[in-house]
């Protein structure tokens, strides 16, 4: 077949994607439609949702607004989604709060809201859509995070929620196997979404931070893009991945478990970078504290 006549991998499928007005969710919506699917967009920002729906076309996309922190919204969303195109073949639980807070700043209200959106809502949405998914022998793709394995100190509630999502995925995959409903999870690594770019600027990074990351963070030379995640998701929401269920997998540029970044010769390399940045009058790059610089380098950079 020529590139112009390749078989569409999601032909006639109806897919609900939560949190799909921006970032990874929006990239998936565009990619799924290009593969023949009809998508149901979802999010809190009505203007963004309607704009993307109009871009994709009313015959290919619908939009439902709502906040998954509301305990009643998953059931309402499930009902509204089924009215859009009459069925659901796949649910992508993509919506998540990534609000930062250390343990001291994570009070009950904050913790409950993060878990409500990131963990309770996916569970309740699967529960509400289960009769429809049984009818189509459909599937669920939960969008997790590599932070599920541990995470960082200022994303403690988020990391916990994604760890819980892994157990949800495995438990429901086992439970729903006899119903021919599959549940899998993609743990997404560091991805350059618009939101991530702005967040890092707020953290104090320079505007060109995506181009100046160290090799251990981006072995390929650049971060993952939302389109990369969307491409990876196609297989898991399509019939091609049947009968696989209960799989939790990482989408990152390096292994997550047991990895210790190679620091050989890094002391001198980072010192040279520090010298270059100081001479250019730009922000100083401080070597990692556990790297001991050779005396000749330390003297040259002090």
N, C-alpha and C positions, 0 to 999 in steps of 0.2 A: 504493500500500500504506500501511496505517497503521503507526505506530511499533511497534505490538504484533505485526505480522505481517511485518516486514522479513525479507528473505532472509538467512540466516546465512552469513557470508562464509567460514567455516572448517568447514562441515558435513562430518562424517565424516573429518576430517583427524586424524592422530596426530602430535604435535609434541613433540620432546624439547628441553627448555630446561635448560642447565647453569646452576648457581648460581641456582636459582629458589626458594629458601626465604625470600628477603627482597628488599626493594628493587625494582629494575626487573624482575628475573626473576619475582618473585612477582606483580607487576602484570601482566606479560605472561600468566602462567598464568591468572589470573582473567579477563582480557579475552578470551583465546583460547577458554576454556571457554564464555564468554558468547556467542561467535560460532559455537558448535557443535563445537569441537574436543575431542579427548581429549588430555590432556597428561601427559608424564612429567616429574615434578619431580626435581631432583637437587641435592645439596649435602652439606656436611659435618655440618650440625647436624640430627641425627635427630629431635629433639623438634619443631623448627620445621617440618621436612619433613612429618612425620606429621600435625601440626596442620593444615597447609595442604591436605594430601591429604584429610583428614576434612572440612574446610570445603567443598572442591570436590565431594566424593563419590567413592567408590571406583569407580563405573562411569565416571567422567569423568577420574579422575586416579590415577596411580601415583607412588610415590616410591622412588628409588634413592639410597642414601647412598654417599659416597666422596670421596676427595681426588685431584684431577687432577694434583697434584704427583707422585703415584706413576706411574711410567712405564708400568705395566701396567694402570692403571685405565681409560684410554679404551677399550681393547679389551674389558675386562670390562663396562664401562658399555654399550657398543654391543650386546653379547650379551644383557645383562639387559633393555635397553630393548625389543629386538625380541620378547622373551618376554611383555612387558606386554600389548600389544594386537595383536601379530602383524605389524605393519608400521611404517614410519616415512615420513611424508610431508615433514617438515621438521625440520631441526636448527637450533637457535638456540644459538650459542656465546656465552653471556653471562657465564660465570664468569670472574672476574679477581681477581688480587691487586692491591691499591692501596696496599700498604705503602710508607711514605715513607722515603727515604734520599737524601742528597746523594752525589756521586761518591766522596768520601772514605770514606763509610760503606758503599758498595756493593762488598762483597767478592765473591769467586767464588761462594760458597754462596748469598748473597742474590740475585745476578744470575741464577744458574741456576734458582733456585726461581721467581722472577717469570716468566722466559721459559718455564719448564716448564708453568706453569698458563695463562699468557696467550697463548702462541704454539704451543708444541709440542703441548699437549693438543687445541686445535681442529684442528690438522692431522691428528693421529693418530685423532681421533674421526671426522673426515670420511673418512679412509682406511678405518677399520673399518666404517663404515656405507655405504660406496659401493655395494656390491651391492644393499642394500635401497633406497637412494635411486634407483638405476637402475631398479629394478622399478616404483617409484611415479612415476618422472619427477619426483622431489622437488626440494627446494631447501635451501640453507644460508643463514642470515642470521647473519653475524658482527657482534657488538656491539663496535665500536671506540670511539674517543674522539677528540675534537677535539685532544687533546694529541699525537696521532700526527704532526701537522705540525711540532711543535717540543717543546711541553711545558714544564714548569717544573723548576727545578733540583733540587727535593727529590723529584721523581718521574721521575728519569732512566731507570731500568730499565723502569718502566711505560710511559713515552712511547716508548721504543725498541721494546718489545713490540707496541705498537699500530701503530707504523709498519710493522713486519714483517707484522702481520696484514693491512694494506692490500695488500701485495704478494702474500701468500698468496691473498687474495680474488680479485685480478685474474688471477693465474697459474692458479688452479684453475678459475675461470670459463671461461678460454680452453681449458684442457685438457679440461674435462668437458662443454663445449657439445655436442659430437656425441652424448654419452650422455643429453642432455636433462636434465642435472642443473645447476641454476642456483646461483650463489654471489654474494651481494651483501653489502655492509657498511654499517652505520649508525654513523657517528661521533657519539657522543652528547656534548652539551654539558653545562654545569653544571646538575645535577639535584638536587633536594632530597630525597634518600633519608634514611632514619633514620641510616644509617652516615655520610653526608656531614655531617649536622647534628652528630653527636657528634664527628666529626673536627675540625670547625671550633671546637667548644668546647675541644677539646684544644689547638688552636692558639692559644687565648687570646681568641677572640671572645666577645662577650656572648651571653646566651641569646636575645636578640631579633635576632641578626645577619641572619636572612633578610629581615627587614622594614626593615633600615637600609642595604641595599646601594646603591651609587651608580648613577645612571641608565645610565652606560656599560656596566655589568655586567648590568643587567636592564632593557633598554629598555621592556619591557611592564609593568614594575612588580613582577614576581614571577618567581622561578626556575621552570624546567621542573619538572614533577612526574613520578614514575614512570609515572603513568597516561597522560601525554602521549607518552612513549616507547612504551608498549604500544600505544597507538592507531596511532602511525606504523608500528609493526612489522606490523600486520595485513596491509596490502597486500603486503608483501614476502614473507610466508610463505604467501600465498594464490595460487591459480591466476590471479588477476586480473593479477598482475605478469609472467606469462609473455608473451614469451620473454626478458624483460630479465635480463641477467646481467653480472657484472663491474662493477657500479655501486658506487661508494663515495660516500656522501653525508653531509652534516652535518645534525644536528638541533640547532640552536641559534638564538638570537634575533637574530643578526647574522652577517654574512659573516666567515669565518675568515681568508681570504687577502687581504693588502694593507690590512687595516683599521687605521686610526689613530683612536682615539676622539676625538671632537670636544672640545677643551679650551677653546673660546671662553668667556670669562667665568667659567671654572671657578675661577680663583684667588679671586675675591671670594665666590663661592658657597661654596667649601670653608671659607674663613675665617669666614663667617657660621655655618656648621655647627659649626666649632671653638669659636666664642664661645658658642653655645647649649649645647654639651655641657659646657663648663667651668662655665658659670653654673648648670647643673643638677647639678653635682657628679658628672657621669659621666665615663667615659673620654674622654681627649682625642683628637680626630681630627686627625692631622698632615697638612697639605697635601702632595701629591706633590712630591718634591724638584725636579722640572724646571719647576714652576709658580712664576713670579715674581709675588708679590703687589704690587699697586700700593702706593706709600708710605703712603697714607691708611689702607689696610686693614691693612698690616703694623703701623703704629703703633697702630691700634685693638685689635689682637689680641695685642700683645706684653705 
